[in-house]
């Protein structure tokens, strides 16, 4: 009861006894269900403007890595073992980010969707600086982004802070979409998402 003084936008399990929440004033909180009190065990916060956070997901293998997305379309990566601020802030969508998901069995891949009608596939599985540079492949528009990192931790593509070595490939899976993409989920080679078009879309060849 009275867990938060602001609107809760998303909740997910961190582990069996702990849950993560994000709220409308840019806070990420951890709640320990074993504790009989109304206070979070940890509070993390975006710096500066308190941009509402809309979605949260945790890395399936490295549970200290957490991704959130908010009203400004930014993707934030957090290391909940240290500090109270995001490790990385990545420019992403041009409007609200509604959903963020690590691939459950291939967490080098992350998926985000937005009010701006885009659905992005973030791929950190290979060093794209060693790949040939391209902008369009298979009708998809691709952009390369570097990490803007505050501090460094374990060797993980999501936490690394060497922008020359660690770059990721980002692909907009539906580049011509104009209506909001409101929700998504991913399992194996399949991606499902729902939009303002009142339809469910299925992509069965994510890694083709």
C-alpha positions as CSV (number, residue, x, y, z in Angstrom):
1,X,0.0,0.0,0.0
2,X,1.1,3.6,-0.7
3,X,4.2,2.1,-2.4
4,X,4.9,5.2,-4.4
5,X,4.0,8.9,-4.5
6,X,3.8,8.9,-8.3
7,X,2.3,6.8,-11.0
8,X,3.7,3.3,-11.5
9,X,4.1,2.6,-15.2
10,X,5.7,-0.9,-15.3
11,X,6.6,-3.7,-13.0
12,X,8.6,-6.9,-13.6
13,X,10.4,-9.5,-11.5
14,X,14.1,-9.1,-10.9
15,X,14.3,-12.4,-9.2
16,X,11.8,-14.5,-7.2
17,X,11.8,-12.3,-4.1
18,X,12.4,-8.9,-5.8
19,X,10.5,-6.8,-8.2
20,X,11.5,-3.7,-10.3
21,X,9.2,-0.7,-10.9
22,X,9.5,2.5,-12.9
23,X,7.5,5.6,-12.3
24,X,6.4,8.9,-13.7
25,X,9.3,10.9,-12.1
26,X,12.1,9.0,-13.7
27,X,12.8,6.5,-10.9
28,X,13.7,2.8,-11.0
29,X,13.1,1.1,-7.7
30,X,13.8,-2.4,-6.3
31,X,11.3,-3.9,-3.9
32,X,12.2,-6.9,-1.7
33,X,9.1,-9.0,-1.1
34,X,10.7,-10.5,2.0
35,X,10.7,-7.2,3.8
36,X,7.6,-6.3,5.6
37,X,7.7,-2.5,4.9
38,X,6.5,-0.1,2.3
39,X,9.9,1.2,1.3
40,X,12.0,0.1,-1.7
41,X,15.3,-1.5,-1.0
42,X,17.0,0.6,-3.6
43,X,16.1,3.7,-5.6
44,X,17.8,4.7,-8.9
45,X,17.0,7.9,-10.7
46,X,17.6,9.7,-14.0
47,X,19.6,12.9,-13.5
48,X,18.3,16.3,-14.5
49,X,14.8,16.4,-15.8
50,X,12.6,13.8,-14.2
51,X,11.4,12.2,-17.4
52,X,8.7,9.6,-16.9
53,X,9.9,6.0,-17.4
54,X,7.3,3.8,-19.1
55,X,8.9,0.3,-19.4
56,X,11.5,-1.9,-17.8
57,X,13.1,-5.3,-18.4
58,X,16.1,-7.2,-16.9
59,X,18.8,-9.1,-18.7
60,X,17.9,-12.8,-18.5
61,X,21.4,-14.0,-17.6
62,X,23.0,-11.0,-15.9
63,X,20.2,-9.8,-13.6
64,X,22.2,-6.7,-12.5
65,X,21.7,-5.3,-16.0
66,X,18.4,-3.5,-16.4
67,X,16.9,-1.6,-19.4
68,X,14.3,1.1,-19.2
69,X,12.6,3.4,-21.7
70,X,10.7,6.6,-21.1
71,X,8.8,9.6,-22.4
72,X,11.7,11.1,-24.2
73,X,12.3,7.9,-26.2
74,X,15.8,7.3,-24.7
75,X,17.0,3.8,-23.8
76,X,18.7,3.7,-20.4
77,X,20.9,0.8,-19.3
78,X,21.4,0.4,-15.5
79,X,23.8,-1.6,-13.4
80,X,21.9,-2.1,-10.2
81,X,25.1,-3.2,-8.3
82,X,26.6,0.2,-8.4
83,X,25.6,3.9,-8.4
84,X,22.1,5.4,-8.6
85,X,22.2,6.6,-12.2
86,X,22.1,4.8,-15.6
87,X,25.4,3.4,-16.9
88,X,24.4,4.2,-20.5
89,X,21.9,6.7,-22.1
90,X,21.2,5.9,-25.7
91,X,19.4,8.1,-28.1
92,X,16.5,6.1,-29.5
93,X,13.0,6.9,-30.5
94,X,11.5,10.4,-31.4
95,X,8.6,9.9,-29.0
96,X,7.6,7.8,-26.0
97,X,9.1,4.4,-25.7
98,X,6.3,2.0,-24.7
99,X,8.1,-1.3,-24.4
100,X,11.6,-2.7,-23.9
101,X,12.5,-6.4,-24.1
102,X,15.8,-8.4,-23.9
103,X,15.6,-11.5,-26.1
104,X,15.1,-14.2,-23.4
105,X,17.6,-16.7,-24.8
106,X,19.8,-14.3,-26.9
107,X,20.2,-11.2,-24.7
108,X,22.7,-9.5,-26.9
109,X,19.5,-8.6,-28.8
110,X,17.1,-6.0,-27.4
111,X,13.8,-4.7,-28.8
112,X,12.1,-1.4,-28.2
113,X,8.9,0.2,-29.6
114,X,7.5,3.7,-29.6
115,X,4.7,6.1,-30.1
116,X,6.6,7.3,-33.2
117,X,5.7,4.1,-35.1
118,X,9.1,2.5,-34.9
119,X,10.2,-0.9,-33.6
120,X,14.0,-1.1,-33.1
121,X,16.2,-4.2,-32.9
122,X,19.4,-3.4,-30.9
123,X,22.2,-5.9,-31.7
124,X,25.3,-6.0,-29.6
125,X,26.3,-9.6,-30.6
126,X,29.1,-8.5,-33.0
127,X,31.5,-5.6,-33.3
128,X,30.0,-3.7,-36.2
129,X,33.2,-1.7,-36.6
130,X,34.6,-4.8,-38.2
131,X,31.7,-5.2,-40.5
132,X,31.3,-3.4,-43.9
133,X,29.4,-0.2,-43.4
134,X,26.0,-0.2,-44.9
135,X,22.9,1.9,-44.5
136,X,20.2,-0.2,-46.1
137,X,19.8,-3.9,-46.3
138,X,16.6,-5.8,-47.0
139,X,14.6,-2.7,-47.0
140,X,15.6,-1.9,-43.5
141,X,17.2,1.3,-42.4
142,X,20.2,0.8,-40.1
143,X,22.0,3.2,-37.9
144,X,25.1,2.8,-35.7
145,X,25.2,4.2,-32.2
146,X,28.0,4.4,-29.7
147,X,27.6,4.1,-25.9
148,X,27.5,7.2,-23.8
149,X,28.7,5.6,-20.6
150,X,29.2,7.0,-17.1
151,X,31.2,4.2,-15.6
152,X,32.5,0.7,-16.5
153,X,31.7,-2.7,-15.1
154,X,31.9,-6.3,-16.1
155,X,32.6,-7.1,-19.7
156,X,29.2,-7.0,-21.3
157,X,28.2,-5.3,-24.5
158,X,25.5,-3.4,-22.6
159,X,27.9,-2.1,-19.9
160,X,31.1,-1.5,-21.9
161,X,32.4,2.1,-22.3
162,X,34.8,2.0,-25.2
163,X,32.9,3.7,-28.0
164,X,35.4,2.7,-30.7
165,X,35.4,-0.9,-29.7
166,X,31.8,-1.3,-28.6
167,X,29.3,-0.2,-31.1
168,X,25.9,-1.7,-31.8
169,X,23.8,-2.2,-34.8
170,X,20.3,-0.8,-34.7
171,X,17.6,-1.8,-37.2
172,X,14.1,-0.3,-37.5
173,X,12.1,-3.5,-38.3
174,X,9.1,-1.5,-39.6
175,X,10.6,1.6,-41.2
176,X,7.4,2.8,-42.9
177,X,5.1,2.5,-39.9
178,X,3.3,5.7,-38.9
179,X,1.0,4.5,-36.1
180,X,2.1,3.9,-32.5
181,X,3.7,0.5,-31.7
182,X,2.3,0.0,-28.3
183,X,3.5,-3.4,-27.2
184,X,5.9,-6.2,-28.2
185,X,7.2,-9.6,-27.1
186,X,9.9,-11.9,-28.4
187,X,10.5,-15.6,-28.2
188,X,12.9,-17.7,-30.3
189,X,12.9,-16.4,-33.9
190,X,9.4,-14.7,-33.5
191,X,8.5,-11.2,-32.6
192,X,4.9,-10.1,-32.0
193,X,3.7,-6.5,-31.7
194,X,0.5,-4.6,-31.5
195,X,-0.2,-1.1,-32.9
196,X,-2.9,1.6,-33.2
197,X,-3.9,-0.2,-36.4
198,X,-5.9,-2.6,-34.2
199,X,-3.9,-5.5,-35.5
200,X,-1.3,-8.0,-34.2
201,X,1.8,-8.4,-36.3
202,X,4.1,-11.5,-36.3
203,X,7.6,-11.5,-37.6
204,X,8.8,-15.2,-37.7
205,X,12.3,-14.5,-39.1
206,X,14.0,-12.3,-36.7
207,X,17.5,-13.6,-37.3
208,X,17.1,-14.5,-41.0
